[in-house]
Amino acid sequence: LFFDIDVEVYMVRISYDQKPYRRIMMQLYGADVYPSPSGRTNTGKKILAENPDSTGSLGIAISEAVEACMGSDTTKYSLGSVLNHVLMHQTVIGQEAKEQMEMAEDYPDHIIGCVGGGSSFAGLFEPFYYDKINGRAPKDVEFTAVESTACPSMSAGKYMYDHGDTGRIIPLVLMHTLGHDFVPDPIHAGGLRYHGMAPTLSLMANEGTINVKAHNQIDTFEAAALFARTEGIVPAPEPSHAIKETIDEALRCKETGEE
């Protein structure tokens, strides 16, 4: 591998099976990829003993990766979503979006994004939210987070302290959660199959700063197909949820006459 760093990946089993091209790409670059739950960790062994056909979840994969790290003095683990420092890092997305809007000589009325753990959506909308709370936004921009009905942590979960992983290894976090042992249906949008939500987004949803919507896989994929046929771009399953909500919002505005 690059930089002589060994990489060990615990990939949610349903994604491991459904998306071999992603697994093969990682393996091509030298990573060892294991379907999670696996028989390599105590967490994985326990879950497989209870359910040999488990399709896995992000919470389980996190537990296995953290457990593997804890067994080595030379290994570090960095969570790639949910936590505040990750959301802050992802704001490069929103900063670039602001520059693109400036090039178009416009400013958004409404920012819509998909949410699983929350980092991509937060990265997109937080620079615009910063403008809004500091009185710099030329429009009263609205923010909407869109999740999957298969894993609706904000629209159907509880706001409480819960573990960010199934094995209860990492600390408790105050967030919207469906429960750390929740295993969602094996939908294609693997990035949205997380039982919890970023603490900051959870708080903002509670306070009404952001709206929350949820869409099912069939309606989402129909919207994605329409987008592909209209724009010539095939979207990933995750952002297709945001596309579905955007289409719904556009149709609503068409009916009401809003611009």
DALIN-V662136 format. One record per pair of residues at least 24 apart in sequence whose ideal C-beta (glycine too) atoms are under 8 Angstrom apart, sorted by sequence separation. I is the first residue (numbers start at 0). J is the second residue. If there is no record, write none. Layout:
# DALIN-V662136
i->I j->J
i->I j->J
This chain:
# DALIN-V662136
i->6 j->30
i->7 j->31
i->8 j->32
i->9 j->33
i->10 j->34
i->11 j->35
i->12 j->36
i->35 j->59
i->39 j->63
i->42 j->66
i->120 j->144
i->152 j->176
i->174 j->198
i->219 j->243
i->222 j->246
i->6 j->31
i->8 j->33
i->10 j->35
i->35 j->60
i->41 j->66
i->152 j->177
i->173 j->198
i->218 j->243
i->5 j->31
i->7 j->33
i->9 j->35
i->37 j->63
i->40 j->66
i->151 j->177
i->172 j->198
i->175 j->201
i->214 j->240
i->1 j->28
i->36 j->63
i->40 j->67
i->92 j->119
i->96 j->123
i->117 j->144
i->150 j->177
i->174 j->201
i->0 j->28
i->9 j->37
i->35 j->63
i->39 j->67
i->173 j->201
i->188 j->216
i->0 j->29
i->89 j->118
i->93 j->122
i->97 j->126
i->165 j->194
i->173 j->202
i->175 j->204
i->187 j->216
i->214 j->243
i->0 j->30
i->33 j->63
i->88 j->118
i->89 j->119
i->92 j->122
i->93 j->123
i->96 j->126
i->97 j->127
i->106 j->136
i->108 j->138
i->110 j->140
i->114 j->144
i->186 j->216
i->214 j->244
i->86 j->117
i->90 j->121
i->91 j->122
i->92 j->123
i->93 j->124
i->96 j->127
i->106 j->137
i->107 j->138
i->109 j->140
i->110 j->141
i->112 j->143
i->113 j->144
i->114 j->145
i->115 j->146
i->150 j->181
i->188 j->219
i->86 j->118
i->89 j->121
i->90 j->122
i->93 j->125
i->94 j->126
i->106 j->138
i->108 j->140
i->109 j->141
i->110 j->142
i->111 j->143
i->112 j->144
i->113 j->145
i->114 j->146
i->163 j->195
i->212 j->244
i->85 j->118
i->89 j->122
i->93 j->126
i->97 j->130
i->107 j->140
i->108 j->141
i->109 j->142
i->110 j->143
i->112 j->145
i->113 j->146
i->150 j->183
i->161 j->194
i->88 j->122
i->89 j->123
i->93 j->127
i->106 j->140
i->109 j->143
i->111 j->145
i->149 j->183
i->161 j->195
i->80 j->115
i->81 j->116
i->86 j->121
i->90 j->125
i->115 j->150
i->149 j->184
i->80 j->116
i->81 j->117
i->86 j->122
i->90 j->126
i->147 j->183
i->150 j->186
i->80 j->117
i->81 j->118
i->149 j->186
i->80 j->118
i->156 j->194
i->79 j->118
i->86 j->125
i->114 j->153
i->147 j->186
i->156 j->195
i->15 j->55
i->156 j->196
i->12 j->53
i->13 j->54
i->14 j->55
i->147 j->188
i->150 j->191
i->152 j->193
i->12 j->54
i->13 j->55
i->149 j->191
i->150 j->192
i->152 j->194
i->11 j->54
i->12 j->55
i->149 j->192
i->150 j->193
i->152 j->195
i->153 j->196
i->158 j->201
i->11 j->55
i->147 j->191
i->150 j->194
i->152 j->196
i->11 j->56
i->146 j->191
i->147 j->192
i->191 j->236
i->11 j->57
i->190 j->236
i->191 j->237
i->153 j->200
i->158 j->205
i->188 j->235
i->189 j->236
i->190 j->237
i->11 j->59
i->153 j->201
i->188 j->236
i->189 j->237
i->11 j->60
i->187 j->236
i->188 j->237
i->191 j->240
i->10 j->60
i->186 j->236
i->9 j->60
i->153 j->204
i->188 j->239
i->188 j->240
i->9 j->63
i->9 j->64
i->8 j->64
i->144 j->200
i->7 j->64
i->154 j->211
i->9 j->67
i->57 j->115
i->153 j->211
i->154 j->212
i->155 j->213
i->57 j->116
i->154 j->213
i->7 j->67
i->144 j->204
i->151 j->213
i->144 j->209
i->146 j->211
i->148 j->213
i->142 j->208
i->143 j->209
i->144 j->210
i->145 j->211
i->146 j->212
i->147 j->213
i->148 j->214
i->149 j->215
i->142 j->209
i->143 j->210
i->144 j->211
i->145 j->212
i->146 j->213
i->147 j->214
i->148 j->215
i->149 j->216
i->142 j->210
i->143 j->211
i->144 j->212
i->145 j->213
i->147 j->215
i->148 j->216
i->141 j->210
i->143 j->212
i->145 j->214
i->147 j->216
i->147 j->219
i->115 j->188
i->113 j->188
i->115 j->190
i->115 j->191
i->121 j->197
i->113 j->190
i->114 j->191
i->115 j->192
i->116 j->193
i->113 j->191
i->115 j->193
i->121 j->199
i->116 j->195
i->117 j->196
i->118 j->197
i->121 j->200
i->116 j->196
i->117 j->197
i->120 j->200
i->128 j->208
i->116 j->197
i->81 j->163
i->114 j->196
i->117 j->199
i->117 j->200
i->78 j->163
i->124 j->209
i->114 j->200
i->78 j->169
i->81 j->172
i->81 j->174
i->147 j->240
i->146 j->240
i->145 j->240
i->145 j->241
i->145 j->243
i->65 j->164
i->69 j->168
i->145 j->244
i->66 j->166
i->65 j->166
i->143 j->244
i->61 j->163
i->62 j->164
i->66 j->168
i->61 j->164
i->62 j->165
i->63 j->166
i->65 j->168
i->58 j->162
i->61 j->165
i->62 j->166
i->65 j->169
i->58 j->163
i->59 j->164
i->62 j->167
i->143 j->248
i->58 j->164
i->59 j->165
i->62 j->168
i->58 j->165
i->59 j->166
i->61 j->169
i->56 j->165
i->86 j->197
i->81 j->193
i->80 j->193
i->86 j->199
i->81 j->195
i->83 j->197
i->86 j->200
i->81 j->196
i->82 j->197
i->83 j->198
i->81 j->197
i->82 j->198
i->83 j->199
i->80 j->197
i->81 j->198
i->119 j->237
i->46 j->165
i->58 j->179
i->58 j->180
i->115 j->237
i->42 j->165
i->58 j->181
i->59 j->182
i->42 j->166
i->113 j->237
i->41 j->166
i->56 j->181
i->113 j->238
i->42 j->168
i->56 j->182
i->112 j->238
i->113 j->239
i->55 j->182
i->56 j->183
i->113 j->240
i->54 j->182
i->113 j->241
i->53 j->182
i->112 j->241
i->111 j->241
i->54 j->185
i->57 j->189
i->111 j->244
i->111 j->245
i->57 j->192
i->58 j->193
i->56 j->192
i->57 j->193
i->58 j->194
i->56 j->193
i->57 j->194
i->58 j->195
i->111 j->248
i->56 j->194
i->109 j->248
i->17 j->185
i->17 j->187
i->18 j->189
i->13 j->185
i->17 j->189
i->14 j->189
i->13 j->189
i->11 j->189
i->11 j->192
